[in-house]
Amino acid sequence: MTQRIAVVTGGSRGLGKNAALKLAERGTGIILTFHSNAQAAQQVVDEIRAKGVNAVALPLNVGDSLQFDGFAKEISHQLKTVWGRETFDYLLNNAGVGLTAPFAETSEAQFDELMNIHLKGPFFLTQRLLPLLADGGRILNVSSGLARFALPGYAAYGAMKGAMEVLTRYQAKELGARRISVNIIAPGAIETDFRGGEVRDNPQINQHIAAQTALGRVGLPEDIGNAIAALLSDELAWMNAQRVEVSGGMFL
């Protein structure tokens, strides 16, 4: 079987890093993107290569669609140079930022930043990469539990994730002719450095979330990385247009 190759945006830290490592453990080659921390990205590449799998890290600001043409050309170059291929198999639209502000106080600049990174970016990046995505390939978008339950301060963020859930169904419908399946994973609260690591480092927040979760704890990056690897596995190739929440049962 030809080695599978995944493009993972935001793969230098947090959930993206863990997903890249879990996919690599299954033998998947990795092209990961980073926004500013090239050193962290290279460390992930080194970890993946230590597993005997090829990996490269490329800079990308998902919030700047003007970069997408150049990024696609670099993807094409890396595919040919490193893997001797013209296409890749999996696209994980993971890159994101956290922002908390009450609805009444959310500024237009804050709204635009979230929209560019969480909705416009994945929309047009996926569009631009379609010629490089193999027929029969897979797209996995990333939502949030905050698109299902409402917590004050996340109106704009939750709205963008909700939009991605709708977009996922349209992508699945329109890309079906190429046998490309599209699903979306919705993590709950996870112990990462997201939003300053508050879920990981603030005991009160951590305990509050754990008390509201059926399985009695806050999620770990490995919980999501393993789920992403499973959702992109051949065993789930027939799953399409689905939202899968992986939250341990938050706010049931």
C-alpha positions as CSV (number, residue, x, y, z in Angstrom):
1,M,0.0,0.0,0.0
2,T,1.2,3.5,-0.8
3,Q,2.1,5.5,2.3
4,R,-0.7,7.9,3.2
5,I,0.3,11.6,3.7
6,A,-1.6,14.1,5.9
7,V,-1.5,17.9,5.9
8,V,-2.1,19.1,9.4
9,T,-2.5,22.8,10.0
10,G,-1.4,24.1,13.3
11,G,0.7,21.0,13.9
12,S,3.5,22.5,16.0
13,R,1.6,22.4,19.3
14,G,-1.5,21.3,21.2
15,L,-4.0,19.1,19.5
16,G,-2.5,19.4,16.1
17,K,0.9,18.2,17.3
18,N,-0.7,15.3,19.1
19,A,-2.7,14.4,16.0
20,A,0.4,14.5,13.8
21,L,2.3,12.2,16.2
22,K,-0.6,9.7,16.4
23,L,-1.0,9.7,12.6
24,A,2.7,9.1,12.2
25,E,2.5,6.2,14.6
26,R,0.2,4.6,12.0
27,G,2.8,5.2,9.3
28,T,1.3,8.4,7.8
29,G,3.7,10.9,6.4
30,I,3.1,14.4,7.8
31,I,3.2,17.9,6.3
32,L,2.5,20.2,9.3
33,T,2.1,24.0,9.4
34,F,3.2,26.5,12.0
35,H,2.4,30.2,12.4
36,S,5.5,31.6,14.1
37,N,7.4,29.0,16.2
38,A,9.7,27.3,13.7
39,Q,11.7,25.7,16.5
40,A,8.7,24.0,18.0
41,A,7.6,22.8,14.6
42,Q,11.0,21.3,13.9
43,Q,10.9,19.4,17.2
44,V,7.7,17.8,16.1
45,V,9.2,16.9,12.7
46,D,12.2,15.3,14.6
47,E,9.8,13.3,16.8
48,I,8.0,12.0,13.7
49,R,11.2,11.2,11.9
50,A,12.4,9.3,14.9
51,K,9.3,7.0,14.4
52,G,10.7,6.2,10.9
53,V,8.2,8.4,9.0
54,N,8.9,11.4,6.8
55,A,7.7,14.8,7.9
56,V,8.2,18.4,6.9
57,A,7.1,21.7,8.5
58,L,5.9,24.7,6.5
59,P,5.0,28.2,7.7
60,L,1.4,29.3,7.2
61,N,-0.9,31.9,8.6
62,V,-4.3,30.4,8.0
63,G,-5.9,33.8,8.6
64,D,-4.2,35.2,5.5
65,S,-5.7,33.7,2.4
66,L,-3.2,35.6,0.2
67,Q,-0.6,33.0,1.4
68,F,-2.6,30.0,0.1
69,D,-1.4,30.0,-3.5
70,G,2.3,30.0,-2.5
71,F,1.6,27.4,0.2
72,A,-0.1,25.1,-2.3
73,K,3.0,25.4,-4.6
74,E,5.3,24.5,-1.7
75,I,3.1,21.5,-0.7
76,S,3.4,20.3,-4.3
77,H,7.1,20.7,-4.2
78,Q,7.5,18.8,-0.9
79,L,5.3,16.0,-2.1
80,K,7.4,15.5,-5.2
81,T,10.8,16.0,-3.4
82,V,10.2,14.0,-0.2
83,W,7.6,11.4,-1.2
84,G,7.8,11.3,-5.0
85,R,4.0,12.0,-5.2
86,E,1.8,14.6,-6.7
87,T,-1.1,14.2,-4.1
88,F,-1.7,13.8,-0.4
89,D,-4.5,11.8,1.3
90,Y,-5.7,13.6,4.4
91,L,-6.4,17.3,5.3
92,L,-6.8,18.2,8.9
93,N,-8.0,21.8,9.3
94,N,-6.9,22.2,12.9
95,A,-5.2,25.6,13.2
96,G,-7.0,28.1,15.5
97,V,-6.8,30.7,18.2
98,G,-8.9,31.2,21.3
99,L,-10.7,34.4,22.2
100,T,-13.1,35.1,25.0
101,A,-15.3,38.2,25.0
102,P,-18.9,38.7,26.0
103,F,-21.2,39.1,23.0
104,A,-22.0,42.7,23.8
105,E,-18.3,43.6,24.0
106,T,-16.9,41.6,21.1
107,S,-15.2,44.0,18.7
108,E,-15.3,43.9,14.9
109,A,-11.6,43.3,14.9
110,Q,-11.9,40.3,17.2
111,F,-14.8,38.9,15.1
112,D,-12.8,39.3,11.9
113,E,-9.8,37.6,13.4
114,L,-11.8,34.6,14.4
115,M,-13.6,34.5,11.1
116,N,-10.4,34.7,9.1
117,I,-8.7,31.9,11.0
118,H,-11.7,29.6,11.8
119,L,-14.0,29.9,8.8
120,K,-12.6,31.8,5.9
121,G,-9.2,30.2,6.2
122,P,-10.3,26.6,6.2
123,F,-12.9,27.4,3.5
124,F,-10.4,28.8,1.0
125,L,-7.4,26.7,2.0
126,T,-9.3,23.5,1.4
127,Q,-10.6,24.9,-1.9
128,R,-7.0,25.7,-3.0
129,L,-5.6,22.3,-1.9
130,L,-8.4,20.3,-3.7
131,P,-6.2,19.7,-6.8
132,L,-3.6,18.2,-4.6
133,L,-5.9,16.0,-2.5
134,A,-6.2,12.5,-3.9
135,D,-9.5,11.1,-5.1
136,G,-10.8,9.0,-2.3
137,G,-9.0,11.3,0.2
138,R,-10.3,12.6,3.5
139,I,-11.0,16.0,5.0
140,L,-11.4,16.4,8.8
141,N,-12.5,19.8,10.1
142,V,-12.3,20.8,13.7
143,S,-15.3,22.2,15.6
144,S,-15.8,22.5,19.4
145,G,-18.3,21.4,22.0
146,L,-19.1,25.2,22.2
147,A,-21.1,24.8,19.0
148,R,-23.5,22.5,20.9
149,F,-23.6,24.1,24.4
150,A,-23.4,27.8,25.1
151,L,-21.0,29.3,27.6
152,P,-20.8,33.1,28.1
153,G,-17.8,34.7,26.3
154,Y,-17.7,32.3,23.3
155,A,-20.4,33.8,21.0
156,A,-18.1,34.6,18.1
157,Y,-15.9,31.5,18.5
158,G,-18.9,29.2,18.8
159,A,-20.6,30.8,15.8
160,M,-17.5,30.2,13.6
161,K,-17.4,26.5,14.7
162,G,-21.1,26.1,14.0
163,A,-20.5,27.5,10.5
164,M,-17.8,24.9,10.0
165,E,-20.2,22.2,10.9
166,V,-22.6,23.3,8.2
167,L,-19.8,23.7,5.7
168,T,-18.6,20.2,6.4
169,R,-22.0,18.8,5.2
170,Y,-21.8,20.9,2.0
171,Q,-18.3,19.8,1.3
172,A,-19.2,16.2,1.8
173,K,-22.1,16.6,-0.6
174,E,-20.1,18.4,-3.3
175,L,-16.9,16.4,-3.1
176,G,-18.6,13.0,-3.0
177,A,-18.1,12.7,-6.8
178,R,-14.4,12.4,-6.1
179,R,-15.0,9.9,-3.3
180,I,-13.7,12.5,-0.8
181,S,-15.3,12.2,2.6
182,V,-15.6,15.1,5.0
183,N,-16.3,15.0,8.7
184,I,-15.8,17.3,11.7
185,I,-14.5,16.5,15.2
186,A,-15.7,18.6,18.1
187,P,-13.4,18.4,21.1
188,G,-14.5,19.4,24.6
189,A,-12.2,21.1,27.0
190,I,-8.7,19.8,26.8
191,E,-5.6,20.3,28.8
192,T,-3.4,22.2,26.3
193,D,-1.7,25.6,26.1
194,F,-4.8,26.9,24.3
195,R,-5.9,30.3,25.7
196,G,-2.9,30.4,28.0
197,G,-3.3,26.9,29.3
198,E,-6.2,27.8,31.6
199,V,-7.9,24.4,31.5
200,R,-4.6,22.7,32.1
201,D,-3.1,25.0,34.7
202,N,-6.1,26.5,36.6
203,P,-7.2,23.9,39.2
204,Q,-10.6,25.5,39.8
205,I,-11.5,25.6,36.1
206,N,-10.2,22.0,35.6
207,Q,-12.2,20.7,38.5
208,H,-15.4,22.6,37.4
209,I,-15.2,21.1,33.9
210,A,-14.4,17.6,35.3
211,A,-17.6,17.8,37.5
212,Q,-19.6,18.6,34.4
213,T,-18.2,15.7,32.4
214,A,-19.8,12.3,32.5
215,L,-16.4,10.5,32.5
216,G,-15.3,12.6,35.4
217,R,-12.2,14.3,34.1
218,V,-10.9,16.9,31.6
219,G,-9.8,15.7,28.2
220,L,-6.1,15.2,27.4
221,P,-4.4,15.9,24.0
222,E,-4.0,12.1,23.5
223,D,-7.8,11.7,23.7
224,I,-8.2,13.9,20.7
225,G,-5.1,12.8,18.8
226,N,-6.2,9.2,19.0
227,A,-9.7,10.1,17.9
228,I,-8.4,12.0,14.9
229,A,-6.2,9.1,13.9
230,A,-9.2,6.8,14.3
231,L,-11.5,9.0,12.2
232,L,-9.0,9.1,9.4
233,S,-8.5,5.3,9.5
234,D,-9.6,3.0,6.7
235,E,-12.0,1.4,9.1
236,L,-14.1,4.6,9.2
237,A,-13.8,5.4,5.5
238,W,-17.6,5.0,5.0
239,M,-18.3,7.7,7.6
240,N,-19.2,11.0,5.9
241,A,-20.7,14.4,6.7
242,Q,-20.7,13.6,10.4
243,R,-20.1,15.7,13.5
244,V,-18.3,13.6,16.1
245,E,-18.0,15.2,19.6
246,V,-15.1,13.9,21.7
247,S,-15.6,15.4,25.1
248,G,-16.1,12.6,27.6
249,G,-19.7,13.7,27.8
250,M,-19.6,17.4,28.7
251,F,-22.8,19.1,29.8
252,L,-25.1,16.2,29.0
